[in-house]
Amino acid sequence: DSKTKYEESLVMQTEVENLKKEIKTPYTSSCVQHERLVKLIYIHMLGYDATFGVIDAIKFAQQSSLFYKRVGYLVSSLLLNPGREESLLLCCSLQKDLASDSVVEQSMALTAICQLMGKDTISAFLPTIIRKLSHPKEIIRKKAVDVLYQFLREMPEQTHDERYLKALCDPDAGVMISALPIYLK
């Protein structure tokens, strides 16, 4: 219950320092790690630097539990900018989740790719994303189109392909609407 910005700053400095110490503690349960990552989200939302927890977020994104994986991807996408070296650590995890049979894992991976991947990693994901344009689930096709639009904004010369016309003729209206910006650009 801070009454001034200065009081809030003092409380947040203490909380950040405590969290930095907690994160260095090895061998903690996933539940405790989850709480720490949620604290990182709050710290970031309040405008304080929370990038000291990026590695833990990346580790959490590699968990097998969908609940923990989602939190790891969320914190990673909040704390990392596209093209940062740490985002390369997520490439293998994202490729694995894209190859998964789980629609939820594929969806999380596509969302994270939109937020995290920059010019240097587009070519690694492009063939997989193009294959996702013909996925049986419309949510995956829509997110694949969203990723392609993001790639188009980063590198227009690499992502121009006639196969995207298929998205404009998709039976799902959401996929068609997502495909429009690609052609209007």
N, C-alpha and C positions, 0 to 999 in steps of 0.2 A: 504494500500500500504506500507507494511513493507519492508525495505531494508535489514534488518539483522534478524537473528534468535532471538536475544534479543528483538527487536522491536515487532516481531510477538508474542513473549511470553507475553509481556506487554499487547498487544491488546487482546490476548486470555484470559488472567487472568481477564481483565475488562469485557469481554463478558461473561465469565463463571459466574462471580459474579453477573452480571446483570440478566442472565438467572436463576440463583438460586433464586434471589429475585422475578422474574416474576412467576416462578413455584409455589412459596408459595402463590401467589395471588389467592384467591378462586373465584369461580363463573365466569369463563371466558368462552367465546364461544368456540365451537369446532374448528372454523377456527383459533382462536388465539392459542389454544392448539396444533393444527396441525403445525403451524409455529414454536412453541417452540420445538416440537419433531424433526422437520427438522433441526433446529439449533443444537439439540443434535447429530444428525447424522454427521453434519459438524464438530462439536467439536471432536467427536470420530474419524472421518476420519483424522483429523489433529494430532491425537495422544494424545489428552488430555483426562483426566478422565471425563466421562459424566454419570457415574453411579448414580449420584444424581437424575436423571430423570426417573429411572426405574419404580417407582410406577406409574407415570403419563403414561408411555408407556403401562403398564399393564392395567390401567383403559381404555386407548384408544383402546386397543385390544378387550375390551368388549363392544364397541359401536355397534349399530345396522347397521350403515352405512358401507358398504363394503369398501369404500374409506378410512375412518378413521380406520377401523379394520385392514386393510392391513398395514397402517403406524404403528399402535400399535404393530403388530406382528413383523414388520421389525425392529423397534427400540428395542423391547424386545430381539430379536434374536441377535442383535449387542451387546447389553450391558450386557446380562446375559450369564453365562456359564452353561452348563448342570449340574444339581445337586444343583445349588444355591437355597437357600430357597425361594427366590422371584419367581422362576419359578413354584413353587407349586401353587402360586396364579393364574396361568393361566390354571391349569388343568380343572376346571369346564367350563371355556370358550372354551377350546379346545374340550372337550367332547360334548358340545352343538353344536359347529360348525361341528364336525364330524357327528352328528345326523341330521344336517340340510338337507333340500331338495336341497339347492343351491350347485351346483358343485363348484362354486368359493369359497364359505365358506369352503367346505370340502378340497379343494385344499390348501387354505391358512393354514388351521389347520394342514394338513399333513406336509407341508413345515416347519411350526413352530415346530412341534413335533421333526422333524429331528434335528433341531438346539438347542432345549431347554431341552428336556427331558433326564434324566440320568437313572442310574441303579434303583433308588428308585421309579420311576414312570412307568417303562416298563410294569409291570404286570397290571397296571390300563388301559393301552391303547391296549395291545396285542389282546384281543378278538375282539375289534372294528376294528383294523387294519387288522386282518385276514378276517373279513367279507368284508372289502373293496377290497380284492383280486378278488371278483366276482361282483364288481360294473359294471353297464352297460357302463360307460364312461372310455375310456382307460387312460385318464390322471390321474384319481383317482386310477386305478389299478397300474399304473406306480409309482405314489407317494407312494402308500401303500407298494410296493416292496422296494422302496428307504428307507422308514421308517424301514421296517423289516431288511434291510441290516445294517442300523445304529444300530438297537437293537442287531443284531448278533455281531457286533463289541464290543458292551458294555457287553453283557451277552450271550455268545455262547450256554451255556447249556439250556437256557430258550426258545430260539426262534427256535430251530431245530424242524421242523415239515414237514411231507410229503405233506401237502397241498400246499407247495410252489412250488412243481413240476408243478402245474397247471399254474403258471406264465411262466414257460419255454415253455409251449404249447399254450400260448396266441396268438390270431390272430393278435395282434398289435406288430410290431417289437420293438417298444420302451419299451414295458413291458418285452419282452423276453430279450432284452439287459440289462435292469436293473436287471433282475433276475440272470444273469450269475455270477456276483461276489459272490452271496450267495453260489453257488455250487462250485466255484473255490477256495473258502477259505478253 
